[in-house]
């Protein structure tokens, strides 16, 4: 993989115009690393189910904001630092160390990962994750009432799984809904189970392997656009990725290699492969499908090619999503069905819409969702 042309690689020893910026880059890295060390220790003030501790909460918010400012400092430093392998290795090492520090940390105010661990266990044990809600997979109700063992083999298997791992099972949010997560995400959850069953660090290991692939693809993509490889720091040091991905364990990291791959393939004018990559991203989480128009923009006035690419995207996405889609219209308890009817994003702003301009509608929530969906389409 070519990261930059030999003529672009400049040793950073001796008095140079970019040396001050290079030292600034080192300082930003040190501050970033210190912030993640602090987060790793502070995270243990957020045990599952405990009431929030205001001083710890305020400290976490302040550190996260500071880490954002440190990352933003790269916007000043990177254009002034000549590209070098040493600089790139430094950026990579800081980001890798930050991710490693999140292993063993306690997720801060997040619990989605319990569903990931459950889904991974279901898939790894050969059961269709879209067929049963977690609440169906227990011989005891959440009120302590005994249900008894199911005569359905798959449910009986899940009941055994529940008994063996009752604590993570008990913490699953929305247990009466079947999973919302698409098939490629389910495969990643299962990989985490095979590494370490019902263990958040096993899941984090999957995220780390995926993110290392994303970093390599980002290097390749930056070279295609003839940009300094140091710009990768904007992603690799990004506190949203590290805190939400590796502390909180959110699965969105899985999307990144597909999206970067789609951008690289579009740059190479392999648009048919780019839309396949985007379909793969949509089989991790559905929203990347909204990026399809931007990806095929060069064919806007070539209707035959445009229709072909649109058809290719739809076919590949339908194939990848079929294990989930086959249930959506027939089963109201599917998570995707329920989510499509009740979702909110940026809840504070959404509440303003519901209680403001859409308050006079018969179903203000649905009206606001329709408006936001139309606006983003």
C-alpha positions in Angstrom: 0.0 0.0 0.0 1.4 3.4 -1.0 0.9 6.0 1.7 2.7 8.8 0.0 5.3 9.2 -2.8 9.0 9.1 -1.8 9.4 12.7 -2.6 6.7 13.6 -0.1 8.5 11.9 2.8 10.6 14.4 4.7 12.6 13.6 7.7 11.7 15.9 10.6 15.1 16.3 12.2 16.8 19.7 12.3 15.4 23.2 12.1 12.5 23.2 9.7 9.5 25.3 9.1 7.2 22.4 10.1 9.1 21.5 13.3 7.0 23.6 15.6 3.9 22.0 14.2 5.5 18.6 14.6 6.1 19.3 18.3 2.6 20.5 18.6 1.4 17.2 17.1 3.4 15.4 19.8 1.9 17.6 22.4 -1.6 16.9 21.1 -1.0 13.2 21.2 0.3 13.3 24.8 -2.8 15.3 25.9 -5.1 12.9 24.0 -3.5 9.9 25.7 -3.7 11.5 29.1 -7.4 12.2 28.5 -8.1 8.5 27.6 -6.2 7.3 30.7 -8.4 9.6 32.8 -11.6 8.2 31.1 -10.5 4.6 31.7 -10.2 5.3 35.4 -13.2 7.6 35.7 -15.4 5.0 33.9 -15.6 2.8 37.0 -17.7 5.5 38.6 -20.5 4.5 36.3 -21.4 0.9 37.3 -24.5 -0.6 35.7 -27.8 0.5 37.3 -26.2 2.9 39.8 -27.5 6.5 40.0 -25.3 9.0 38.2 -22.6 10.7 40.2 -22.8 14.4 39.3 -19.1 15.2 39.8 -18.0 12.2 37.7 -20.6 12.9 35.1 -19.4 16.5 34.8 -15.8 15.4 34.7 -16.5 12.9 31.9 -18.3 15.5 29.8 -15.4 18.0 30.3 -12.8 15.3 29.3 -14.8 14.4 26.2 -15.1 18.0 25.2 -11.3 18.5 25.8 -10.5 15.4 23.7 -12.6 16.9 20.9 -10.6 20.1 21.0 -7.4 18.1 21.0 -8.6 16.3 17.9 -9.6 19.6 16.3 -6.0 20.8 16.9 -5.0 18.4 14.1 -6.7 20.8 11.7 -4.0 23.3 12.5 -1.0 20.9 12.8 -1.4 18.4 10.0 -1.2 20.9 7.1 2.0 22.3 8.6 3.8 18.9 9.3 5.5 17.3 6.4 4.3 13.8 5.8 6.5 11.2 7.4 6.5 7.6 8.5 7.5 8.7 12.0 4.5 11.1 12.2 2.1 8.5 10.9 3.4 5.9 13.3 3.0 8.3 16.2 -0.6 9.0 15.2 -1.3 5.3 14.8 0.3 4.4 18.2 -1.6 7.1 20.1 -4.9 6.0 18.6 -4.2 2.3 19.2 -3.1 2.9 22.8 -6.3 4.9 23.4 -8.4 2.0 22.1 -6.5 -0.5 24.2 -7.2 1.6 27.3 -10.9 1.2 26.8 -10.6 -2.6 27.2 -11.6 -3.3 30.8 -13.3 0.1 31.2 -16.9 0.4 32.2 -19.3 1.7 29.5 -20.3 5.2 30.5 -24.1 5.6 30.6 -24.6 2.9 27.9 -26.2 -0.5 27.8 -26.8 -1.4 24.2 -23.9 -3.8 24.3 -25.9 -6.3 26.3 -28.1 -6.8 23.3 -25.1 -7.3 21.1 -23.7 -10.0 23.4 -27.1 -11.7 23.5 -27.6 -11.6 19.7 -24.0 -12.9 19.2 -24.8 -15.8 21.5 -28.0 -16.6 19.7 -26.4 -16.6 16.3 -23.3 -18.6 17.5 -25.7 -21.3 18.8 -27.4 -21.6 15.5 -30.6 -19.9 16.3 -32.3 -17.3 14.0 -31.9 -13.9 15.9 -35.0 -12.5 14.2 -37.3 -15.3 15.3 -37.4 -14.8 19.1 -37.4 -11.8 21.5 -35.1 -12.2 24.5 -38.1 -12.2 26.8 -39.3 -15.4 25.2 -36.0 -17.2 26.0 -36.3 -17.8 29.7 -38.0 -20.4 31.9 -38.6 -17.6 34.5 -40.4 -14.3 34.0 -39.0 -11.0 35.1 -41.4 -11.1 38.0 -39.9 -14.4 39.1 -42.8 -16.6 37.9 -41.8 -19.9 36.5 -42.8 -20.6 32.9 -41.3 -24.0 32.4 -39.0 -25.3 29.7 -40.1 -24.9 26.1 -40.7 -27.9 23.9 -39.4 -25.9 20.9 -35.8 -27.0 20.5 -34.5 -23.5 19.6 -36.3 -21.9 22.6 -35.2 -24.6 24.9 -31.6 -23.9 23.8 -32.0 -20.2 24.4 -33.5 -20.9 27.9 -30.4 -22.9 28.8 -28.3 -20.0 27.5 -30.3 -17.6 29.7 -29.8 -19.7 32.9 -26.1 -19.9 32.3 -25.7 -16.2 31.7 -28.6 -14.6 33.5 -27.0 -11.3 34.5 -26.1 -10.1 30.9 -29.5 -11.5 29.8 -31.3 -9.5 32.5 -29.7 -6.3 31.4 -30.9 -6.4 27.7 -32.9 -3.3 26.9 -36.3 -3.7 25.1 -36.4 -7.4 25.8 -39.9 -7.8 24.3 -38.8 -6.8 20.9 -36.8 -8.9 18.5 -33.5 -7.6 17.4 -33.1 -4.5 15.2 -29.6 -5.2 14.0 -29.0 -6.3 10.3 -27.3 -9.6 9.3 -23.6 -8.4 8.9 -23.8 -6.9 12.4 -25.2 -10.2 13.7 -22.2 -12.0 12.2 -19.8 -9.6 14.0 -21.7 -10.2 17.3 -21.3 -13.9 16.8 -17.5 -13.4 16.2 -17.4 -11.7 19.6 -19.1 -14.6 21.2 -16.6 -17.1 19.8 -13.7 -14.9 21.1 -15.2 -14.6 24.6 -18.8 -15.5 25.3 -20.8 -12.8 27.0 -17.7 -10.7 27.4 -17.6 -7.0 26.4 -13.8 -7.2 25.8 -14.4 -10.1 23.3 -16.8 -7.8 21.4 -14.3 -4.9 21.7 -11.7 -7.2 20.1 -13.9 -7.6 17.1 -14.4 -3.8 16.8 -10.6 -3.3 17.1 -9.9 -5.8 14.2 -12.5 -4.0 12.1 -11.1 -0.6 13.0 -7.6 -1.6 12.1 -8.9 -2.6 8.7 -10.7 0.8 8.4 -7.4 2.6 9.2 -5.6 0.7 6.4 -8.4 1.5 4.0 -8.2 5.2 5.1 -4.5 5.2 4.3 -5.1 3.9 0.9 -8.0 6.3 0.2 -5.9 9.3 1.3 -3.2 8.2 -1.1 -5.8 8.1 -3.9 -6.7 11.7 -3.2 -3.0 12.7 -2.8 -3.5 13.8 0.7 -1.1 13.6 3.6 -1.6 10.3 5.5 -1.5 12.3 8.7 -5.1 13.4 8.0 -6.0 9.9 9.2 -5.5 11.3 12.7 -8.9 13.1 12.5 -10.5 9.6 12.5 -8.0 7.7 14.5 -7.9 10.1 17.4 -11.6 11.0 17.2 -13.2 10.8 20.7 -16.6 9.9 19.3 -15.0 6.8 17.7 -13.0 5.8 20.8 -15.5 6.7 23.5 -18.7 5.5 21.8 -17.0 2.7 19.9 -14.5 1.2 22.4 -15.8 2.4 25.8 -19.5 2.2 25.1 -19.1 -0.7 22.7 -21.4 0.7 20.0 -21.5 -1.3 16.8 -21.3 1.6 14.4 -17.5 1.1 14.0 -18.5 -1.9 11.8 -19.8 0.5 9.1 -16.6 2.5 8.7 -14.6 0.1 6.4 -17.5 -0.3 4.1 -18.0 3.4 3.8 -14.3 4.2 3.3 -14.1 1.3 0.8 -17.0 2.8 -1.1 -15.3 6.2 -1.3 -12.0 4.6 -2.5 -13.8 2.5 -5.2 -15.7 5.5 -6.4 -12.4 7.4 -6.7 -11.1 4.5 -8.8 -14.2 4.8 -10.9 -15.3 1.3 -9.9 -18.8 2.5 -9.1 -20.4 -1.0 -9.4 -18.1 -2.2 -6.6 -18.7 1.0 -4.7 -22.4 0.5 -4.5 -21.8 -3.1 -3.4 -19.7 -1.8 -0.6 -22.4 0.7 0.3 -25.0 -2.2 0.3 -22.7 -4.0 2.7 -22.7 -0.9 5.0 -26.5 -1.0 4.9 -26.4 -4.6 6.1 -24.6 -3.3 9.2 -27.0 -0.4 9.8 -29.6 0.8 7.4 -28.8 4.6 7.2 -25.8 4.3 4.8 -28.4 3.7 2.0 -29.1 7.4 2.2 -25.6 8.0 0.8 -26.3 6.1 -2.5 -27.3 9.3 -4.4 -24.0 10.9 -3.6 -22.1 7.9 -4.7 -23.7 7.6 -8.1 -23.7 11.4 -8.8 -21.4 11.1 -11.8 -24.2 9.2 -13.6 -26.9 11.7 -12.8 -27.4 12.5 -16.5 -26.7 8.9 -17.7 -30.0 7.2 -17.0 -29.2 3.7 -18.2 -26.0 3.5 -16.1 -27.7 5.2 -13.2 -30.6 2.7 -13.3 -28.1 -0.2 -13.5 -26.2 1.0 -10.4 -29.5 1.6 -8.5 -30.7 -1.9 -9.4 -27.3 -3.4 -8.4 -27.5 -1.7 -5.0 -31.1 -2.8 -4.4 -30.4 -6.4 -5.3 -27.2 -6.7 -3.2 -28.8 -4.9 -0.2 -32.0 -7.1 -0.5 -29.9 -10.3 -0.5 -27.8 -9.2 2.4 -30.8 -8.0 4.4 -33.2 -10.8 3.5 -32.7 -12.8 6.7 -34.2 -9.7 8.5 -36.6 -8.4 5.9 -38.5 -11.6 5.5 -39.9 -11.0 9.0 -40.5 -7.3 9.0 -43.9 -7.0 7.3 -45.3 -10.2 8.9 -44.2 -9.7 12.5 -45.1 -6.5 14.5 -42.8 -7.5 17.3 -39.7 -7.2 15.0 -37.4 -4.5 16.4 -37.1 -2.9 13.0 -40.8 -2.5 12.7 -41.2 -1.0 16.2 -38.2 1.3 15.6 -39.6 2.6 12.4 -42.7 3.6 14.2 -41.2 5.1 17.3 -37.6 6.3 16.6 -36.3 9.6 17.7 -33.0 11.3 17.0 -31.5 14.2 19.0 -34.5 13.7 21.4 -34.3 17.3 22.7 -34.7 18.8 19.2 -37.3 16.2 18.2 -39.4 17.1 21.3 -39.4 20.7 20.2 -40.8 19.6 16.8 -43.5 17.4 18.4 -44.5 20.0 20.9 -44.1 23.0 18.6 -44.9 23.0 14.8 -46.4 19.5 14.8 -48.4 19.8 18.0 -51.7 20.4 16.1 -51.4 17.2 14.1 -53.5 14.1 15.1 -50.3 12.1 15.6 -47.6 14.7 16.1 -44.8 12.1 16.7 -45.6 10.4 13.3 -45.8 13.8 11.5 -42.5 14.9 12.9 -40.8 11.6 12.0 -42.2 11.9 8.4 -40.9 15.4 8.1 -37.4 14.5 9.3 -37.3 11.4 7.1 -38.3 13.5 4.1 -35.7 16.1 4.9 -32.9 13.6 5.1 -33.9 11.6 2.0 
